């Protein structure tokens, strides 16, 4: 197991809540924040020493306060680079929410539905609590910085615009690859070679069932031949290539399975 060390930067998420936070909302908020950080690095072609992820370093008493760091392999150079990317990501997060709330010029990012859903999920705990607020702050080189703060009302404004953006993306989305979308079965034949009879649904792309193929037999086995569960009752987080005819999905080619929901 590789030993990890913290960088000189932290991103602190503070939720001042007026009522208890649902665990699923809190978990999805932090997971979406971590996923969007990884996507931010990939989009900007940032390569660090080792795999870069956000980790919860400390949970404090009082409000829901989570101190997040980017860990790097011990003994490898990359601490300063990781610190800079966390600072840049924090600024980017601020710019995105300011744009969702106030409009104006869009930050330079090609938005896909998975990005918009991550931005929406991050706000879920505060948007559902009328008396709540959320603050992103940090400490960079031992200097505290307040990055951005949103009230529940502002979170609601941001979510409204995010869903407008999602609907726009859905109406104009071309054929291509989509990452981390939720797939579930509509028709599944319990056989290895089932031809064109198997169909699945990805609501973020289309509410209608679409024919399904797979990049490999191993990929199919993960979501079609589960030993201890009925795959018809499970949602799967997948990467998929969508083929269309006259802008309507006609084929989902499942490239990889990332997990279950």
C-alpha positions as CSV (number, residue, x, y, z in Angstrom):
1,X,0.0,0.0,0.0
2,X,1.3,3.4,-1.0
3,X,1.8,5.9,1.9
4,X,0.1,9.2,1.3
5,X,0.8,12.7,2.5
6,X,-1.4,15.8,2.6
7,X,-0.6,18.9,0.5
8,X,-0.3,22.4,1.9
9,X,-3.9,23.2,0.8
10,X,-7.3,22.4,2.2
11,X,-10.8,23.0,1.0
12,X,-13.2,23.3,3.9
13,X,-17.0,22.8,3.3
14,X,-19.2,24.2,6.1
15,X,-22.9,23.6,6.2
16,X,-24.7,25.8,8.7
17,X,-27.9,23.8,9.0
18,X,-31.1,24.6,10.9
19,X,-32.4,21.0,10.8
20,X,-30.8,17.6,10.6
21,X,-29.2,16.8,7.2
22,X,-30.2,13.5,5.5
23,X,-27.2,11.2,5.3
24,X,-27.9,10.4,1.6
25,X,-27.9,14.1,0.7
26,X,-24.7,14.8,2.6
27,X,-22.9,11.7,1.1
28,X,-24.0,12.6,-2.4
29,X,-22.9,16.2,-1.9
30,X,-19.3,15.2,-0.9
31,X,-19.1,12.5,-3.5
32,X,-20.2,14.9,-6.3
33,X,-17.6,17.4,-5.1
34,X,-14.9,14.8,-5.3
35,X,-16.1,13.6,-8.7
36,X,-16.1,17.1,-10.1
37,X,-12.6,17.8,-8.8
38,X,-11.4,14.7,-10.7
39,X,-13.3,15.9,-13.8
40,X,-11.8,19.3,-13.5
41,X,-8.3,17.9,-13.5
42,X,-9.0,15.7,-16.5
43,X,-10.6,18.5,-18.5
44,X,-7.6,20.8,-17.8
45,X,-5.2,17.9,-18.5
46,X,-3.6,18.3,-15.1
47,X,-1.3,15.3,-14.3
48,X,-0.1,14.9,-10.7
49,X,2.2,12.3,-9.1
50,X,-0.3,9.5,-8.6
51,X,-4.0,9.5,-8.7
52,X,-5.5,12.7,-7.5
53,X,-8.6,12.6,-5.3
54,X,-10.2,14.6,-2.5
55,X,-10.1,13.0,1.0
56,X,-11.9,14.0,4.2
57,X,-9.1,14.9,6.5
58,X,-11.1,16.2,9.4
59,X,-14.8,16.5,10.5
60,X,-15.3,19.2,13.1
61,X,-18.1,19.6,15.7
62,X,-20.8,22.3,15.5
63,X,-22.1,22.8,12.0
64,X,-21.3,20.1,9.4
65,X,-17.7,21.0,8.7
66,X,-15.5,18.9,6.4
67,X,-11.9,19.6,5.7
68,X,-10.9,18.2,2.3
69,X,-7.3,17.6,1.1
70,X,-5.7,16.2,-2.0
71,X,-3.3,13.5,-1.0
72,X,-0.2,12.6,-3.0
73,X,2.2,9.6,-2.7
74,X,4.8,10.1,0.0
75,X,8.2,10.7,-1.3
76,X,7.1,11.9,-4.7
77,X,7.2,15.5,-5.9
78,X,3.7,17.0,-6.5
79,X,2.6,18.7,-3.3
80,X,2.9,22.2,-4.7
81,X,1.2,21.2,-8.0
82,X,-1.6,19.5,-6.0
83,X,-2.0,22.6,-3.9
84,X,-2.2,24.9,-6.9
85,X,-4.9,22.6,-8.5
86,X,-7.0,22.7,-5.4
87,X,-6.8,26.5,-5.3
88,X,-7.7,26.7,-9.0
89,X,-10.6,24.3,-8.5
90,X,-11.9,26.3,-5.6
91,X,-11.9,29.5,-7.7
92,X,-13.5,27.6,-10.6
93,X,-16.2,26.4,-8.2
94,X,-16.9,29.9,-7.2
95,X,-17.1,31.1,-10.8
96,X,-19.6,28.4,-11.7
97,X,-22.0,29.1,-8.9
98,X,-21.8,32.8,-9.5
99,X,-22.7,32.2,-13.1
100,X,-25.6,29.9,-12.2
101,X,-27.0,32.6,-9.9
102,X,-26.2,35.8,-11.7
103,X,-25.8,34.9,-15.3
104,X,-23.3,36.8,-17.4
105,X,-20.4,35.2,-19.3
106,X,-20.1,31.4,-18.9
107,X,-16.8,30.2,-17.4
108,X,-14.7,28.3,-19.8
109,X,-16.0,24.8,-19.4
110,X,-17.8,22.4,-21.7
111,X,-20.7,21.4,-19.6
112,X,-22.1,17.9,-19.9
113,X,-25.1,16.6,-17.9
114,X,-22.8,14.7,-15.5
115,X,-21.1,18.0,-14.6
116,X,-24.4,19.8,-14.1
117,X,-25.7,17.0,-11.9
118,X,-22.5,17.1,-9.8
119,X,-22.9,20.9,-9.3
120,X,-26.5,20.4,-8.3
121,X,-25.8,17.5,-5.9
122,X,-23.2,19.5,-4.1
123,X,-25.9,22.1,-3.1
124,X,-28.5,19.5,-2.1
125,X,-28.1,19.7,1.7
126,X,-28.5,23.4,1.9
127,X,-31.1,23.8,-0.8
128,X,-33.5,21.5,1.2
129,X,-33.1,23.5,4.4
130,X,-34.6,27.0,4.2
131,X,-32.5,28.2,7.1
132,X,-29.2,26.8,6.0
133,X,-26.1,28.1,4.2
134,X,-23.0,26.6,2.7
135,X,-19.5,28.1,2.7
136,X,-16.4,27.0,0.8
137,X,-13.2,28.2,2.4
138,X,-9.6,27.1,2.5
139,X,-6.2,27.4,3.9
140,X,-3.4,27.7,1.4
141,X,0.2,28.0,2.6
142,X,-1.2,28.5,6.2
143,X,-3.3,31.5,5.0
144,X,-7.0,31.2,5.5
145,X,-9.2,32.2,2.6
146,X,-13.0,32.5,2.3
147,X,-13.9,31.4,-1.2
148,X,-17.7,31.6,-1.5
149,X,-20.8,31.4,0.6
150,X,-24.4,30.6,-0.5
151,X,-27.7,30.9,1.4
152,X,-30.4,28.3,0.9
153,X,-32.2,30.8,-1.4
154,X,-29.2,31.3,-3.5
155,X,-28.7,27.5,-3.7
156,X,-32.3,27.3,-5.0
157,X,-31.6,29.9,-7.6
158,X,-28.5,28.0,-8.7
159,X,-30.4,24.7,-8.9
160,X,-33.1,26.3,-11.0
161,X,-30.5,27.5,-13.5
162,X,-28.7,24.2,-13.4
163,X,-31.8,22.3,-14.3
164,X,-32.5,24.7,-17.2
165,X,-29.0,23.9,-18.4
166,X,-29.7,20.2,-18.0
167,X,-32.8,20.5,-20.1
168,X,-30.9,22.4,-22.8
169,X,-28.2,19.7,-22.9
170,X,-30.8,17.0,-23.2
171,X,-32.4,18.7,-26.1
172,X,-29.2,19.3,-28.0
173,X,-27.0,16.4,-26.9
174,X,-25.4,14.6,-29.9
175,X,-24.3,11.0,-30.2
176,X,-21.1,10.3,-28.3
177,X,-19.7,9.1,-25.0
178,X,-21.3,9.9,-21.6
179,X,-19.6,9.3,-18.3
180,X,-21.1,8.2,-15.0
181,X,-24.8,8.0,-16.0
182,X,-27.3,5.8,-14.3
183,X,-28.5,2.7,-16.3
184,X,-31.2,0.2,-15.4
185,X,-32.7,-2.7,-17.2
186,X,-36.0,-2.7,-19.1
187,X,-35.6,-6.1,-20.8
188,X,-32.9,-8.6,-19.8
189,X,-32.6,-12.1,-21.2
190,X,-30.8,-14.6,-18.9
191,X,-28.5,-15.8,-21.6
192,X,-25.1,-14.9,-22.9
193,X,-26.1,-14.2,-26.5
194,X,-29.4,-12.4,-26.5
195,X,-29.1,-10.4,-29.7
196,X,-31.2,-7.3,-30.1
197,X,-33.8,-8.2,-27.4
198,X,-32.1,-6.6,-24.4
199,X,-33.0,-3.0,-23.7
200,X,-32.1,-0.5,-20.9
201,X,-33.0,3.0,-19.8
202,X,-30.8,6.0,-19.0
203,X,-33.1,8.7,-17.9
204,X,-30.5,11.5,-18.3
205,X,-30.4,10.7,-22.0
206,X,-33.9,9.4,-22.8
207,X,-36.9,8.1,-20.9
208,X,-37.4,5.4,-23.5
209,X,-35.8,1.9,-23.5
210,X,-32.9,1.6,-25.9
211,X,-31.2,-1.5,-27.3
212,X,-28.0,-2.4,-25.3
213,X,-24.6,-3.8,-26.4
214,X,-21.4,-4.1,-24.4
215,X,-17.7,-3.3,-24.9
216,X,-16.9,-6.8,-23.6
217,X,-18.4,-9.9,-22.0
218,X,-16.8,-8.9,-18.8
219,X,-18.7,-5.6,-18.8
220,X,-22.0,-7.4,-19.5
221,X,-21.3,-10.0,-16.7
222,X,-21.1,-7.2,-14.1
223,X,-24.6,-5.9,-14.7
224,X,-26.4,-8.9,-16.2
225,X,-25.2,-12.0,-14.3
226,X,-25.2,-11.0,-10.6
227,X,-24.9,-14.0,-8.2
228,X,-26.5,-12.5,-5.1
229,X,-28.9,-9.9,-6.5
230,X,-31.5,-9.4,-9.2
231,X,-30.0,-7.1,-11.8
232,X,-33.5,-5.9,-12.8
233,X,-33.7,-4.2,-9.4
234,X,-30.3,-2.5,-9.5
235,X,-29.2,0.8,-11.0
236,X,-25.7,0.9,-12.4
237,X,-23.3,3.8,-12.9
238,X,-21.8,3.4,-16.3
239,X,-19.9,5.0,-19.1
240,X,-21.7,4.6,-22.4
241,X,-21.5,5.4,-26.0
242,X,-24.8,6.5,-27.6
243,X,-25.6,6.0,-31.2
244,X,-28.5,8.0,-32.7
245,X,-30.7,8.1,-35.8
246,X,-32.2,11.5,-36.5
247,X,-31.0,12.7,-33.1
248,X,-32.8,9.9,-31.3
249,X,-30.9,7.2,-29.3
250,X,-31.1,3.8,-30.9
251,X,-28.1,2.0,-29.2
252,X,-26.3,2.1,-25.9
253,X,-22.9,0.5,-26.0
254,X,-21.9,0.1,-22.3
255,X,-18.1,0.8,-22.1
256,X,-17.5,0.3,-18.4
257,X,-19.3,-0.1,-15.1
258,X,-18.2,2.2,-12.3
259,X,-20.6,1.1,-9.5
260,X,-24.2,0.7,-8.3
261,X,-26.9,3.0,-6.9
